[in-house]
Amino acid sequence: MYKALIVDDEKIEREGVKFLIEKLELTLETNEAENGIKALEYLQTHAVDILFTDIRMPFMDGLALAAKAKVLYPKLKVIIVSAYGDFEYAKQAIHIQVVHYLLKPVEVSEFLEVVTEVVRLCDEDREQRARSQQLQQVYEIGNRYVQEQMLFDLLHGTQSADHIGTARNHQGWLKEATAFRLLLLDTRKKLFDTVAEGLQSQLTSVLPWDCMYLNLNEYQSVLFVRLEGNWDKMQLEPYGKKLQEFLIAHYEVDSVIVFSGLLKDLQMVPAEYQEMEKILECKFFLSASAVLFAEDMCASQQDVPVDLNNMLEEISRYISYSESHLILDAIEKLFTELHLNNQLSTIYVKYICAEIAKKYVDSFNRDSNMSFQWFADHIFKAGSLMQLKDLMIQLVEERSKPAVEPSRKVIGEVLKWIHRDYHKDIGLDSLADKAGLSPSYLSHLFKKETGSSLIKYITSYRLEKAGELLRTTNMKIADITNEVGYTSFAYFCSIFKNYYGKTPARYREGDTV
């Protein structure tokens, strides 16, 4: 229903126009004003489609009102209803694009014809707006797909530099030689396949930088962050924590964030991303949320003294022998060396301690995993080298039984569950619960045994099954989405395109290679 405003200083004239609209059953919602000033005040706060106005009125005449109203609403349809047919008035009416000029007293048939024509013009405007909005949405969706594919190719190095260079010319700031970082966001439970599309703008609004967003899977997303000026780790970390606080407050999900090193060349992206994925494996040793930096891990691992490496190998060997007293002696020597080599970063020292703890607990039955998780959390909360040493000694003294169940058997069972239940709502938490392990420990074992993260394996298996159904059946794509375990059709299409390089519809129609 279109909205109409009737303006006339004579109440009887306003009532007459309203009467005709109702009598002729014209679908207009009407309001009225007694002069041009009152009408303009109304128009400043209320959108109107059709304006009926007299010409001669106190305070502001109808032509002046029409001119001001058209500035507020360029598509407004103005109908003059006046007793004056003066040629000068007609010229002004044409100038301000009045659509019709009715002379009083108004004839019913002419009124019906005029208003019907004006409603038709309003319909055309509405249809044009709808078409424009639809075209804009199609353009934005297509542009988003192009951007996502480009960023995906950048991360995985699946396109040539020339191809990426051509694509990036259409993608804002990436065409400039500007320094940027990657921000890898990893959540502890499913998030990115269930939340509204507005999450992207919500995340980027927390940060002070220009960002480009790419969703990788249900648990991970990446932000390409453009940096104006010099941002060091101390300045970046608070914004990582702000993102984590936002996710906890709005979605009740913990997360680990990894900042890449400073990148000035797109060619550096694939190698840097691989390093970030390796660093992310540290979340096995962390408490619920953590902010990590690639340069901390990379630099510290490059500068490890030879003696320290030998000590770590010695401890690993003693762990395999299950010789507690030898392990304790080696830990004493290790911490003496760590005290002397104070150039090592704090995070790396904690990392190698967690590695020792992991290897030690791995040598026991899996029911000791909860003990390890407690130690891992306390290792990364330790405030001094002495606290770390005490924790490591406590760990060795608490456990003494050798392992009896190999991890390969556990992962074999997990693979069976994935192959059987991939179409259900399965994930790291549910599989860990079935296996009797903590999610972090299962994640570590799965990567160790298969070479792939559990989430990536599930995603790949589901998408392979989807491709098979597209090739061999006539099932609707929406039904295939549900069949392979996804609840969001849009999300399924997005990750399918990232995986195969084409939409499900094009995959079904064309060459599958």
Secondary structure as GFF3:
##gff-version 3
##sequence-region A 1 513
A	DSSP	beta_strand	2	7	.	.	.	ID=ss1
A	DSSP	alpha_helix	11	23	.	.	.	ID=ss2
A	DSSP	beta_strand	28	33	.	.	.	ID=ss3
A	DSSP	alpha_helix	36	43	.	.	.	ID=ss4
A	DSSP	beta_strand	50	53	.	.	.	ID=ss5
A	DSSP	alpha_helix	62	72	.	.	.	ID=ss6
A	DSSP	beta_strand	77	82	.	.	.	ID=ss7
A	DSSP	alpha_helix	87	95	.	.	.	ID=ss8
A	DSSP	beta_strand	100	103	.	.	.	ID=ss9
A	DSSP	alpha_helix	108	156	.	.	.	ID=ss10
A	DSSP	alpha_helix	161	168	.	.	.	ID=ss11
A	DSSP	three_ten_helix	172	175	.	.	.	ID=ss12
A	DSSP	beta_strand	180	187	.	.	.	ID=ss13
A	DSSP	alpha_helix	199	206	.	.	.	ID=ss14
A	DSSP	beta_strand	211	215	.	.	.	ID=ss15
A	DSSP	beta_strand	220	226	.	.	.	ID=ss16
A	DSSP	alpha_helix	233	251	.	.	.	ID=ss17
A	DSSP	beta_strand	255	259	.	.	.	ID=ss18
A	DSSP	three_ten_helix	266	268	.	.	.	ID=ss19
A	DSSP	alpha_helix	269	280	.	.	.	ID=ss20
A	DSSP	three_ten_helix	281	285	.	.	.	ID=ss21
A	DSSP	beta_strand	290	293	.	.	.	ID=ss22
A	DSSP	alpha_helix	294	302	.	.	.	ID=ss23
A	DSSP	alpha_helix	306	321	.	.	.	ID=ss24
A	DSSP	alpha_helix	324	340	.	.	.	ID=ss25
A	DSSP	alpha_helix	346	362	.	.	.	ID=ss26
A	DSSP	three_ten_helix	366	368	.	.	.	ID=ss27
A	DSSP	alpha_helix	369	381	.	.	.	ID=ss28
A	DSSP	alpha_helix	385	398	.	.	.	ID=ss29
A	DSSP	alpha_helix	407	421	.	.	.	ID=ss30
A	DSSP	alpha_helix	428	435	.	.	.	ID=ss31
A	DSSP	alpha_helix	439	450	.	.	.	ID=ss32
A	DSSP	alpha_helix	454	472	.	.	.	ID=ss33
A	DSSP	alpha_helix	477	483	.	.	.	ID=ss34
A	DSSP	alpha_helix	489	500	.	.	.	ID=ss35
A	DSSP	alpha_helix	504	509	.	.	.	ID=ss36
###
